[in-house]
Amino acid sequence: MAVPGEALPLPAPAPAPLPTVPGAPRLTRACGELLREITILDEYGQRRPIQIPAERPLTVFVDKRELVTLMTLGAMPELLVLGYLLNQRLVARVEEVDSITVDWEVAAAAVRTRDGVADLEARTAHHVVTTGCGQGTVFGRMIDGMQGIRLPPAGRARIRQSSLHRLLETVRQQETIHRKAGSVHGCALFRAGVTEVEMLMFVEDVGRHNAIDTIAGWMGLHGVAGGDKAFYTTGRLTSEMVLKSAQMGVPIIVSRNGVTAMGHELAERLGMALFGRASNRHFLCFTGFDRFDSEPEPQRVPVRVVSG
């Protein structure tokens, strides 16, 4: 059990350290306290200690102007902020950001850009309320950028059923905060070939949007392209989650949860492979059948029980 107040070690984000892109922003490394120990009273009338996720607010300032407050676990806050800026299309490239400084004493992230963000107030004024947990809004103009998304064709970005099984097994064996305390979502990025998969990055946060933004920040910082990747999440695949994955260039999405109608529609329009209800050896392929090499398992014969 972790010592109260002590941050848990994070899973390695990659098998080996990756270089950052030229002109990458300077980042602090302000990992927050991930778990907090409290005392509960259970159904047997016994008091005992348990651990819960240490959710906290992080207010983001861009060039000294307040932008948004994110509720987060704080595992990789600098990457979260960077990915948020990229996924909201407030910056097009990580090189536009000079530095991100996170200070948990004031619960703030100070972003300094190199040349400012043009029309920041106008670009963040119009928003659409979404189902995002821990974030809650997505700027309306984000939808307009869907026409510019180009994913690799099915012949160059696909996954085999046996590889999907290995992806799910890798996630199942991952040591997670969710196993210790629940109440968080996990997201992972895999290199997904036809015959092999490799986990590159895993992160947990109080909301699935924070987790995918953190992965987007990691990809941008290290110049990792998404065309040969698969994205995994424990959360439901809403339109925003599908769109963010597409903006990251990732054509294959796998979720332990379900898919909404708008998420399904966007994935079909973008030519993405969408897998939901995926756990152990079970899954449903909702879209992108041409990106999937099915290896059907034999149907189990139902057993009829007759009482004597």
GUMAR-144312 format. One record per residue (C-alpha): x, y, z. Coordinates in nm, 4 decimals. Layout:
{{X, Y, Z}} ...
! end
This chain:
{{0.0000, 0.0000, 0.0000}} {{0.1287, 0.3464, -0.0886}} {{0.2253, 0.5889, 0.1847}} {{-0.0495, 0.8546, 0.2265}} {{0.0378, 1.1674, 0.0344}} {{0.3033, 0.9948, -0.1738}} {{0.2690, 0.9854, -0.5521}} {{0.2672, 0.6401, -0.7060}} {{0.5268, 0.5580, -0.9725}} {{0.3865, 0.5999, -1.3226}} {{0.3994, 0.3326, -1.5932}} {{0.6752, 0.4027, -1.8441}} {{0.5166, 0.5942, -2.1348}} {{0.7318, 0.4146, -2.3913}} {{0.9635, 0.1106, -2.4132}} {{1.2599, 0.3478, -2.4516}} {{1.2984, 0.7257, -2.4109}} {{1.1978, 0.9088, -2.7258}} {{1.3542, 1.2340, -2.8476}} {{1.1325, 1.5399, -2.8605}} {{1.0618, 1.7201, -3.1852}} {{1.2869, 2.0157, -3.2727}} {{1.1522, 2.3318, -3.1139}} {{0.9449, 2.1392, -2.8595}} {{0.8173, 2.3393, -2.5599}} {{0.9924, 2.3380, -2.2251}} {{0.7843, 2.1456, -1.9709}} {{0.7889, 2.1118, -1.5957}} {{0.7319, 1.7642, -1.4492}} {{0.4731, 1.8326, -1.1823}} {{0.3103, 1.4945, -1.1270}} {{0.0406, 1.5309, -0.8656}} {{-0.0522, 1.3011, -0.5810}} {{-0.2428, 1.0226, -0.7553}} {{-0.4060, 0.8494, -0.4584}} {{-0.5216, 0.9702, -0.1210}} {{-0.5921, 0.7512, 0.1806}} {{-0.9141, 0.8020, 0.3736}} {{-1.1023, 0.6084, 0.6407}} {{-1.4400, 0.4579, 0.5540}} {{-1.7122, 0.2786, 0.7500}} {{-1.8264, -0.0434, 0.5804}} {{-2.1457, -0.2475, 0.5981}} {{-2.0039, -0.4477, 0.8901}} {{-1.9615, -0.1380, 1.1031}} {{-1.5822, -0.1516, 1.0689}} {{-1.3590, 0.1461, 1.0014}} {{-1.0726, 0.0813, 0.7635}} {{-0.8425, 0.2770, 0.5301}} {{-0.8913, 0.2788, 0.1551}} {{-0.7401, 0.4783, -0.1308}} {{-0.9309, 0.7069, -0.3653}} {{-0.8144, 0.9046, -0.6725}} {{-0.6888, 1.2525, -0.5836}} {{-0.8958, 1.4632, -0.8239}} {{-0.8004, 1.8316, -0.8381}} {{-0.8636, 2.1396, -1.0543}} {{-0.6004, 2.2724, -1.2936}} {{-0.6685, 2.6168, -1.4386}} {{-0.4959, 2.6746, -1.7716}} {{-0.3687, 3.0219, -1.8609}} {{-0.2512, 3.0927, -2.2158}} {{-0.0234, 3.3960, -2.2358}} {{-0.1612, 3.5120, -1.8977}} {{-0.5228, 3.4796, -2.0147}} {{-0.7448, 3.2272, -1.8342}} {{-0.8676, 2.9583, -2.0738}} {{-1.0268, 2.6652, -1.8924}} {{-1.0235, 2.4687, -1.5672}} {{-0.9681, 2.0944, -1.6081}} {{-1.0527, 1.8476, -1.3341}} {{-0.7683, 1.5973, -1.3390}} {{-0.5742, 1.3330, -1.1554}} {{-0.2572, 1.5219, -1.2438}} {{-0.0461, 1.2268, -1.3589}} {{0.1095, 1.4084, -1.6553}} {{-0.0400, 1.7588, -1.6413}} {{0.1948, 1.9226, -1.8914}} {{0.1110, 1.6632, -2.1577}} {{-0.2578, 1.7003, -2.0731}} {{-0.2441, 2.0756, -2.1341}} {{-0.0417, 2.0355, -2.4538}} {{-0.2809, 1.7733, -2.5891}} {{-0.5804, 1.9859, -2.4934}} {{-0.4438, 2.2776, -2.6961}} {{-0.3786, 2.0478, -2.9933}} {{-0.7139, 1.8686, -2.9824}} {{-0.9048, 2.1958, -2.9451}} {{-0.7037, 2.3261, -3.2419}} {{-0.5867, 2.6299, -3.0507}} {{-0.2370, 2.5442, -3.1732}} {{-0.1582, 2.3469, -3.4858}} {{0.1889, 2.2257, -3.3852}} {{0.3679, 2.1802, -3.0542}} {{0.6429, 2.4147, -3.1787}} {{0.3980, 2.7034, -3.1373}} {{0.4209, 2.6561, -2.7583}} {{0.7306, 2.7919, -2.5857}} {{0.6709, 2.6477, -2.2375}} {{0.4134, 2.4915, -2.0038}} {{0.4672, 2.5432, -1.6306}} {{0.2453, 2.3613, -1.3812}} {{0.2351, 2.4746, -1.0174}} {{0.0126, 2.2669, -0.7909}} {{0.0395, 2.5187, -0.5042}} {{-0.1802, 2.7533, -0.7066}} {{-0.3429, 2.4756, -0.9158}} {{-0.2474, 2.6465, -1.2406}} {{-0.0758, 2.5726, -1.5701}} {{0.0897, 2.8692, -1.7386}} {{0.1238, 2.8292, -2.1150}} {{0.3539, 3.0657, -2.3004}} {{0.3273, 3.0634, -2.6783}} {{0.5920, 3.1900, -2.9174}} {{0.3675, 3.4193, -3.1246}} {{0.0352, 3.4214, -2.9371}} {{-0.2911, 3.2504, -3.0319}} {{-0.4816, 3.4498, -3.2923}} {{-0.8399, 3.5419, -3.1949}} {{-0.8247, 3.3361, -2.8755}} {{-1.1385, 3.4892, -2.7243}} {{-1.3415, 3.4489, -3.0440}} {{-1.2232, 3.0907, -3.0962}} {{-1.3204, 2.9846, -2.7441}} {{-1.6425, 3.1851, -2.7075}} {{-1.8731, 2.9441, -2.8939}} {{-1.8981, 2.6002, -2.7397}} {{-2.1122, 2.2897, -2.7542}} {{-2.2075, 2.1099, -2.4334}} {{-2.0978, 1.7459, -2.4528}} {{-2.0991, 1.4337, -2.2373}} {{-1.7335, 1.4818, -2.1464}} {{-1.6550, 1.3858, -1.7878}} {{-1.3991, 1.6089, -1.6204}} {{-1.4081, 1.8548, -1.9119}} {{-1.7611, 1.9074, -2.0334}} {{-1.7213, 2.1343, -2.3381}} {{-1.5719, 2.1226, -2.6825}} {{-1.5324, 2.4367, -2.8864}} {{-1.7878, 2.4407, -3.1667}} {{-1.5423, 2.5168, -3.4451}} {{-1.3660, 2.1882, -3.3728}} {{-1.6334, 2.0077, -3.5761}} {{-1.5549, 2.2267, -3.8773}} {{-1.2037, 2.0821, -3.8991}} {{-1.3292, 1.7304, -3.9715}} {{-1.3149, 1.7909, -4.3475}} {{-0.9363, 1.8264, -4.3293}} {{-0.8770, 1.4908, -4.1598}} {{-0.7112, 1.2294, -4.3823}} {{-0.6538, 0.8809, -4.2443}} {{-0.4460, 0.6104, -4.4161}} {{-0.6390, 0.3690, -4.6393}} {{-0.7524, 0.0345, -4.5073}} {{-0.4751, -0.1468, -4.6911}} {{-0.2118, 0.0337, -4.4807}} {{-0.3883, 0.0537, -4.1442}} {{-0.5666, -0.2570, -4.0241}} {{-0.5687, -0.5072, -3.7392}} {{-0.6096, -0.8834, -3.7152}} {{-0.8421, -1.0454, -3.4617}} {{-0.5534, -1.2230, -3.2877}} {{-0.3724, -0.8877, -3.2566}} {{-0.6859, -0.7325, -3.1066}} {{-0.6905, -1.0130, -2.8494}} {{-0.3264, -0.9407, -2.7603}} {{-0.4056, -0.5703, -2.7252}} {{-0.6862, -0.6469, -2.4803}} {{-0.4695, -0.8910, -2.2864}} {{-0.1909, -0.6305, -2.2574}} {{-0.4372, -0.3810, -2.1111}} {{-0.5789, -0.6443, -1.8758}} {{-0.2335, -0.7139, -1.7312}} {{-0.1483, -0.3454, -1.6876}} {{-0.1060, -0.2371, -1.3251}} {{-0.3620, 0.0396, -1.2837}} {{-0.4944, 0.2959, -1.0399}} {{-0.8419, 0.1662, -1.1258}} {{-0.7598, -0.1694, -0.9658}} {{-0.6497, 0.0049, -0.6472}} {{-0.9181, 0.2706, -0.6193}} {{-1.1600, 0.2719, -0.9155}} {{-1.3213, 0.5982, -1.0319}} {{-1.0781, 0.6671, -1.3195}} {{-1.0583, 0.6050, -1.6936}} {{-0.7581, 0.4544, -1.8711}} {{-0.6369, 0.5150, -2.2256}} {{-0.3521, 0.3539, -2.4174}} {{-0.1766, 0.3975, -2.7490}} {{-0.0572, 0.0896, -2.9375}} {{0.1566, 0.0354, -3.2420}} {{-0.0782, -0.1967, -3.4260}} {{0.0486, -0.4008, -3.7162}} {{-0.1470, -0.6748, -3.8872}} {{0.0258, -0.9423, -3.6798}} {{0.1627, -0.7601, -3.3725}} {{0.0783, -0.4918, -3.1205}} {{0.2992, -0.2930, -2.8829}} {{0.1847, -0.0596, -2.6054}} {{0.3579, 0.2771, -2.6369}} {{0.1735, 0.4861, -2.3797}} {{-0.0754, 0.4330, -2.0970}} {{-0.2355, 0.6954, -1.8757}} {{-0.5287, 0.7198, -1.6360}} {{-0.7309, 1.0245, -1.5373}} {{-1.0653, 1.1104, -1.3821}} {{-1.2069, 1.1674, -1.7312}} {{-1.1499, 0.9857, -2.0583}} {{-1.1101, 1.3195, -2.2395}} {{-0.8181, 1.4132, -2.0173}} {{-0.6557, 1.0769, -2.0838}} {{-0.6821, 1.1022, -2.4631}} {{-0.5580, 1.4632, -2.4539}} {{-0.2545, 1.3477, -2.2534}} {{-0.1758, 1.0886, -2.5196}} {{-0.2193, 1.3536, -2.7907}} {{0.0299, 1.5737, -2.6048}} {{0.2793, 1.2857, -2.5827}} {{0.2439, 1.2122, -2.9541}} {{0.2933, 1.5775, -3.0455}} {{0.5923, 1.6226, -2.8160}} {{0.7748, 1.3227, -2.9635}} {{0.6540, 1.3533, -3.3220}} {{0.4712, 1.0195, -3.3131}} {{0.2408, 0.9700, -3.6127}} {{-0.0938, 0.7958, -3.5676}} {{-0.1424, 0.6142, -3.8978}} {{-0.0092, 0.2779, -3.7766}} {{-0.1539, 0.3072, -3.4256}} {{-0.4596, 0.1875, -3.2353}} {{-0.6170, 0.3786, -2.9472}} {{-0.7741, 0.2024, -2.6469}} {{-1.0048, 0.3531, -2.3871}} {{-1.2121, 0.2254, -2.0984}} {{-1.4686, 0.4986, -2.1669}} {{-1.7583, 0.5180, -2.4083}} {{-1.6927, 0.6284, -2.7644}} {{-1.8822, 0.9533, -2.8077}} {{-1.8488, 1.1828, -3.1082}} {{-1.5793, 1.3867, -2.9325}} {{-1.3662, 1.0839, -2.8496}} {{-1.3886, 0.9602, -3.2097}} {{-1.3044, 1.3041, -3.3472}} {{-1.0061, 1.3485, -3.1156}} {{-0.8671, 1.0113, -3.2181}} {{-0.9093, 1.1044, -3.5836}} {{-0.7326, 1.4380, -3.5276}} {{-0.4433, 1.2402, -3.3803}} {{-0.4367, 1.0414, -3.7055}} {{-0.5315, 0.7128, -3.5353}} {{-0.7721, 0.5069, -3.7518}} {{-0.8464, 0.2198, -3.5106}} {{-1.0260, 0.2698, -3.1779}} {{-1.1009, 0.0037, -2.9175}} {{-1.3250, 0.0588, -2.6154}} {{-1.4221, -0.1527, -2.3197}} {{-1.7461, 0.0451, -2.3223}} {{-2.0105, 0.1178, -2.5833}} {{-2.0542, 0.3523, -2.8779}} {{-2.3017, 0.6388, -2.9196}} {{-2.4966, 0.6949, -3.2414}} {{-2.3064, 1.0140, -3.3254}} {{-1.9727, 0.8496, -3.2481}} {{-2.0715, 0.5688, -3.4848}} {{-2.1757, 0.8125, -3.7576}} {{-1.8523, 1.0126, -3.7388}} {{-1.6396, 0.6968, -3.7466}} {{-1.8202, 0.5765, -4.0589}} {{-1.7755, 0.9124, -4.2319}} {{-1.4067, 0.9215, -4.1441}} {{-1.3413, 0.5576, -4.2418}} {{-1.2335, 0.4457, -3.8949}} {{-1.2512, 0.1010, -3.7364}} {{-1.4522, 0.1156, -3.4152}} {{-1.4512, -0.1724, -3.1627}} {{-1.6734, -0.1597, -2.8558}} {{-1.7694, -0.3880, -2.5662}} {{-1.4160, -0.5225, -2.5971}} {{-1.2938, -0.7320, -2.3068}} {{-1.1025, -1.0585, -2.2894}} {{-1.1870, -1.2297, -2.6210}} {{-1.5195, -1.0541, -2.6725}} {{-1.5797, -0.7475, -2.8896}} {{-1.8183, -0.5875, -3.1365}} {{-1.6844, -0.4260, -3.4532}} {{-1.9185, -0.1329, -3.5210}} {{-1.7498, 0.0284, -3.8233}} {{-1.4476, -0.0165, -4.0487}} {{-1.4926, -0.3827, -4.1348}} {{-1.2410, -0.3332, -4.4181}} {{-0.9706, -0.2519, -4.1603}} {{-1.0313, -0.5760, -3.9710}} {{-0.9017, -0.9229, -4.0548}} {{-1.1597, -1.1401, -3.8850}} {{-1.0551, -1.4794, -3.7506}} {{-1.3908, -1.6111, -3.6287}} {{-1.3935, -1.8329, -3.3239}} {{-1.6132, -2.1449, -3.3291}} {{-1.9653, -2.0897, -3.2053}} {{-2.0326, -2.2498, -2.8717}} {{-2.3138, -2.5045, -2.8777}} {{-2.5721, -2.4022, -2.6196}} {{-2.6165, -2.6543, -2.3421}} {{-2.9745, -2.7404, -2.2632}} {{-3.0367, -2.8382, -1.9037}} {{-3.3273, -3.0739, -1.8496}} {{-3.4508, -3.1213, -1.4949}} {{-3.5212, -3.4791, -1.4021}} 
! end
